[in-house]
Amino acid sequence: MMHLLSLVAADAGTSVINTNIVTELVNLVKNVMGLFSEFPLNVLLIASLCFVAFGLFKRAKAAAM
């Protein structure tokens, strides 16, 4: 699995960011934002599911302690 921010050390001791990974990351963000523009109600659905899931984890953690 490729690391999102892999740094490759050059001979001079400076760090160079792998541009292929950055390009793939930018393309992924563009695709996700494209989905949100086509289906805006999905954003609300995903956000509400996240809040419910985190609420359940919070209650379970409190009950375990």
C-alpha positions as CSV (number, residue, x, y, z in Angstrom):
1,M,0.0,0.0,0.0
2,M,1.4,3.4,-1.0
3,H,1.7,6.1,1.7
4,L,-0.2,9.3,1.0
5,L,2.7,11.5,1.8
6,S,5.8,9.5,1.0
7,L,8.9,11.5,1.1
8,V,12.0,10.4,-0.8
9,A,15.3,11.6,0.5
10,A,17.6,13.0,-2.2
11,D,21.4,12.9,-2.2
12,A,21.6,16.5,-1.0
13,G,19.6,15.7,2.1
14,T,16.5,17.5,1.0
15,S,13.0,15.9,0.9
16,V,11.0,15.6,-2.3
17,I,7.3,14.9,-2.4
18,N,6.2,12.2,-4.7
19,T,4.1,14.0,-7.3
20,N,2.2,10.9,-8.5
21,I,0.7,10.4,-5.1
22,V,-0.3,14.1,-4.9
23,T,-1.9,13.8,-8.3
24,E,-3.9,10.8,-7.3
25,L,-5.0,12.5,-4.1
26,V,-6.2,15.5,-6.0
27,N,-8.1,13.3,-8.4
28,L,-9.7,11.5,-5.6
29,V,-10.9,14.7,-3.9
30,K,-12.3,16.0,-7.3
31,N,-14.2,12.7,-7.7
32,V,-15.7,12.9,-4.2
33,M,-16.7,16.5,-4.6
34,G,-18.3,15.6,-8.0
35,L,-20.4,13.1,-6.2
36,F,-21.5,15.6,-3.6
37,S,-22.5,18.1,-6.3
38,E,-24.7,15.4,-8.1
39,F,-26.3,14.1,-4.9
40,P,-26.4,16.9,-2.2
41,L,-28.8,15.0,0.0
42,N,-26.2,12.2,0.4
43,V,-24.0,14.7,2.3
44,L,-26.7,15.2,4.9
45,L,-27.3,11.5,5.1
46,I,-23.6,10.7,5.6
47,A,-23.2,13.4,8.2
48,S,-26.2,12.3,10.2
49,L,-25.0,8.6,10.1
50,C,-21.6,9.8,11.4
51,F,-23.2,11.7,14.2
52,V,-25.2,8.7,15.2
53,A,-22.2,6.4,15.0
54,F,-20.0,8.7,17.1
55,G,-22.9,9.1,19.6
56,L,-23.2,5.3,20.0
57,F,-19.4,5.0,20.5
58,K,-19.4,7.7,23.1
59,R,-22.3,6.0,25.0
60,A,-20.6,2.6,24.8
61,K,-17.3,4.1,26.0
62,A,-19.0,5.8,29.0
63,A,-20.9,2.5,29.8
64,A,-17.6,0.5,29.8
65,M,-15.9,2.8,32.2
